[in-house]
Each structure stands twice: as structure tokens, then as C-alpha cells.
Amino acid sequence: MQQPNTSSAPVFSLYYVAIDTEAGVTPEQFEHFVRHKGVQIPSYPGWSWTLLRGLRGERAGQYLMLFEIDSSAERDRYVAADGNKTELARQFWREHPEALDILGEWKRYGTFSELPTLYTDYRLLEENTKSTVPHGPRYQERAGEEPVARVIGIHNLALRPDVQAQTFETFIAQNHHRIEDYPDWKFRLLKGERGNRLDQYVVLMEIASLKALDVFYPEPDIATDEAAKFARAHRDTKQMYEEWKQLASFSGSPQIYTDYLSVAQSL
């Protein structure tokens, strides 16, 4: 069977970030720095990042850097398979010496998204193109307006015994069109291709706001009447999820997951 060309598939790269609490750094100090100064650190062409803070789940209160990269080909121009910078990346930083001062200040608050930080590059397998989540920033501040702060859910999955990866991926490829997300929610299925969770799956759920999350799940794993009403109105989606569960675990408990709140985004 011919393997698909994945060089054009978007990549979502996740790096754990930690602040230096032993030095007295507070979350408020770190987030203020990132929003007002850290965002000036330039991104590689075709790259953007969002800083996330765990809202609930396994890593509540902890930070994650989410890089969204146009394609694995663009990723490979700047990061080698072992996680180290390519020569093109080193040249990029030589051409932006002003960024190194800001980066050095960042590191006085906490870690940055570079080795030896734990990380995983995930390749996009499928997404819901019918989602009502609009294109736009994950975090943005405007004078006189409430900040835009999207929720990003990272939910780990595992295959059932004796289920082959190709079986699950084929099922998702053939059936993801049956998914109707809640209003202002967007489903993506990702697969680890580099780093610490190689060949593992996650559902990345992007939610337009904390309010849009609370309409259906104001508490972890506890659905509201609105969620039940939505499920009754979209029975084929519910049936698709039941078929999914015969092959692999589903979003939420008992698998490890964290729902994060966006707190800063690259310019």
C-alpha cells in the first residue's frame, strides 16, 4: 500500500514550559512578560505559537507552548529529526540578535520551548472542516474589549487490544465527516511523529471561549443538559463515537488530558 505524502500536513508541536517558582516567579509575572515582551520574539516563517495555561485536568496550572506549523516540510527547514536546530535556524537567530536579549529575559522567568524540554510533534490526520470556530487569534487584547482567550483541549488516546493503527486511522478518515461539533468547538485528530509521544494519538479540541466550554462541560467529564440535547439532535455523531470506542479510547477520563486556556500568542 502506497504511503501518503505527509510533507504538506500541518504540524502541532507541544513543548512543556515551567516557571521558576523557586526563584519567586509568579504566574502573573510570567504571563505579563510574555504578553508584553515575549511576543516580540520572532517566529520562523510558517510558524506561530500560543502559550497555554492548564485550566483543568492532568496539568492544571502548568504551561504548554503550542506551535502551529504550516507543514512538516516547513518544520524540517528549522528543526532536525533529533529536535536540534538546523543550520537555517541558526542563521535565522543570527539575523535577529535583538530577539536573543528578550529570549534571555524569558529564561529568567522559566523554561523555553527548546531541548531538553519534553516535546512532541504531532501531524494532523483529520479535522472537522464544518466547525463554527472562526479563523482568528487564540489570544488577543484590544483596548476597551474583553481579551480573546480560546480553550485548547489536549486529550490522549490509546488503541484497544489487537487494534492496528491503520484500522483506527482508516476508520477516522472514512467517518470524521459524521462529526458535528458543539457550537464554537473544533475537532482535530493528531498523531505523534517526533519527540516523546511517538506514534501516539491526541484529540486537539479548540473551543472559541471559556463560555463556549462551560455551556456543555462546566466541570470535567460532567455534561450539561445542553450537551444531552445536542447529542439527541445529532444521533449519527453519537453513533460514530460509539463505533470509535470499539477501536480506541475517547476524549476525557480515564485517559490523561488537560484543557488549557490561551494566555498569549506570537505576533
C-alpha positions, 0 to 999 in steps of 0.5 A: 500500500502506497504511503501518503505524502505527509510533507504538506500536513500541518504540524502541532508541536507541544513543548512543556514550559515551567516557571521558576517558582523557586526563584519567586516567579509568579504566574502573573509575572510570567504571563505579563512578560510574555504578553508584553515582551515575549511576543516580540520574539520572532517566529520562523516563517510558517510558524506561530505559537500560543502559550497555554495555561492548564485550566483543568485536568492532568496539568492544571496550572502548568504551561504548554507552548503550542506551535502551529506549523504550516507543514512538516516540510516547513518544520524540517527547514528549522528543526532536525529529526533529533529536535536540534536546530538546523543550520537555517535556524541558526542563521535565522537567530543570527539575523535577529540578535535583538530577539536573543536579549528578550529570549534571555529575559524569558529564561529568567522567568522559566523554561523555553520551548527548546531541548531538553524540554519534553516535546512532541510533534504531532501531524494532523490526520483529520479535522472537522472542516464544518466547525463554527470556530472562526479563523482568528487569534487564540489570544488577543487584547484590544483596548476597551474589549474583553481579551480573546482567550480560546480553550485548547483541549489536549486529550490522549488516546490509546488503541484497544487490544489487537487494534492496528493503527491503520484500522483506527486511522482508516476508520477516522478518515472514512467517518470524521465527516459524521462529526458535528461539533458543539457550537464554537468547538473544533475537532482535530485528530493528531498523531505523534511523529517526533519527540516523546509521544511517538506514534501516539494519538491526541484529540486537539479540541479548540473551543472559541471561549471559556463560555463556549466550554462551560455551556456543555462541560462546566466541570470535567467529564460532567455534561450539561443538559445542553450537551444531552440535547445536542447529542439527541439532535445529532444521533449519527455523531453519537453513533460514530463515537460509539463505533470509535470506542470499539477501536480506541479510547475517547476524549476525557477520563480515564485517559490523561488530558488537560484543557488549557486556556490561551494566555498569549500568542506570537505576533 
